[in-house]
Amino acid sequence: MPILFLLNGIGYLVLLAGLYLPALRAYRPTLRWLLILFAAVTVVMYLLIAGFRFNPIGLFDKAIEIALIALLLIEGRRAMVTE
């Protein structure tokens, strides 16, 4: 499990860096959707792996990931309006 946690963190960092790197600005909408999908898959996989053995830190982390999805959707909508 620690390796999955580490790989998940690396995945978030790579997608987040790609989302805000100026050189990848043309791919920002695609990277935003990939980050949303990545967060959603992370939440679903947590529920499948943990089953009904929830812990407070895991639930807090999933709440943050759901908030991340919501904020990315808001940012995407605002970017469409300003472009």
Secondary structure by P-SEA (a helix, b strand, c coil): caaaaaaaaaaaaaaaaaacccccccaaaaaaaaaaaaaaaaaaaaaaaacccccaaaaaaaaaaaaaaaaaaaaaaaaaaac
